[in-house]
Amino acid sequence: MHRVALISGANRGIGAAVARRLAAAGWRLALGVRRPAAVAGTDTCTVHRYDALDRDAGARWVAEAVAAHGRIDALINNAGVAPHVGLEDGDESLLDDLFDINVKAPFRVIRAALPHLKASGRGRVINLASLSGKRVLGLNVGYQMSKHAVVALTHAVRRVGWPHGIRATALCPGYVDTDLIAGKHDLTPDELIQPEDLARMVELLLDLPNSASIAELLVNGRYETML
Ligand SMILES: NC(=O)c1ccc[n+]([C@@H]2O[C@H](COP(=O)([O-])OP(=O)(O)OC[C@H]3O[C@@H](n4cnc5c(N)ncnc54)[C@H](OP(=O)(O)O)[C@@H]3O)[C@@H](O)[C@H]2O)c1
């Protein structure tokens, strides 16, 4: 029996690295991306339209994935944005995008996938949160608020899903070497987390048994006290 994983934003960055890793490990995949035509599928990897700003997109993606693969064992909510909204600067209307894409869309996908994850008996949800979901260091409070909410969402999945064998993890990296942070930091290349290393962690999180669950995984490429 092949396990089936859904990954949002799998066309580039962290999501693409996770998709490559899980495909190599034998997972069946249903990728959720904004432009499916731009991503090549295979007989074991289907590609679905998923725009986080479309309220119905999550339920549609889940239904298509079940139709294609028959089951869902893992959901990786990875798609996200990080426009700057500070307390003293930045366009306040961007808060809507931050919460719609980073928080409300994963909430909806989880809702739609829960019955299938329960049926798996060892369902897994990994939400790409951030160290910005654990502490406030930079000045993008909009992003920080959204990622703190993602951590809360993850704990809600644990609360509801635990008796059904569902285990959820908030994956909380610092700066990762992707487009999202290009030009927005002063770290040296060797201080950046590589997407492939996060993908290794995702594979481990999915493989651990129900009796060895990691609620939050904090990952850093530079020294910070306690992180
Ligand atoms: N990079 C970091 O330093 C870092 C650190 C901590 C946490 N994270 C989190 O990790 C996740 C992945 O980030 P990344 O670094 O891989 O970023 P990235 O390279 O910028 O990729 C972002 C992904 O999200 C997708 N996306 C954006 N808006 C979307 C929408 N409305 N609907 C569907 N998909 C959408 C993008 O699709 P398109 O290609 O269509 O735009 C892309 O696939 C995010 O949740 C981010 O907050 C990143």
The ligand as a Gaussian input file, in Angstrom:
#p B3LYP/6-31G(d) Opt

LIG

0 1
 N       12.116000      30.894000       3.067000
 C       12.126000      31.094000       4.371000
 O       13.053000      31.709000       4.921000
 C       11.025000      30.545000       5.237000
 C       11.228000      30.523000       6.625000
 C       10.227000      30.036000       7.449000
 C        9.045000      29.577000       6.898000
 N        8.861000      29.620000       5.548000
 C        7.570000      29.158000       5.032000
 O        7.762000      28.085000       4.130000
 C        6.714000      28.065000       3.175000
 C        7.311000      27.953000       1.779000
 O        8.110000      29.094000       1.558000
 P        9.295000      29.157000       0.482000
 O       10.448000      29.734000       1.193000
 O        9.435000      27.882000      -0.230000
 O        8.699000      30.314000      -0.459000
 P        8.714000      30.536000      -2.032000
 O        9.929000      29.944000      -2.651000
 O        8.430000      31.993000      -2.191000
 O        7.445000      29.676000      -2.518000
 C        6.169000      30.031000      -2.081000
 C        5.190000      29.013000      -2.606000
 O        3.883000      29.383000      -2.130000
 C        3.033000      29.454000      -3.262000
 N        1.950000      30.421000      -3.121000
 C        2.051000      31.747000      -2.860000
 N        0.820000      32.294000      -2.876000
 C       -0.060000      31.310000      -3.174000
 C       -1.449000      31.240000      -3.371000
 N       -2.243000      32.328000      -3.281000
 N       -2.016000      30.030000      -3.650000
 C       -1.267000      28.927000      -3.764000
 N        0.070000      28.927000      -3.623000
 C        0.662000      30.112000      -3.331000
 C        3.951000      29.865000      -4.412000
 O        3.323000      29.603000      -5.647000
 P        3.652000      30.505000      -6.974000
 O        4.930000      29.948000      -7.543000
 O        2.459000      30.295000      -7.839000
 O        3.820000      31.916000      -6.509000
 C        5.143000      28.986000      -4.126000
 O        4.929000      27.677000      -4.566000
 C        5.904000      29.346000       3.412000
 O        4.753000      29.038000       4.167000
 C        6.859000      30.213000       4.209000
 O        6.175000      31.144000       5.016000
 C        9.831000      30.066000       4.697000

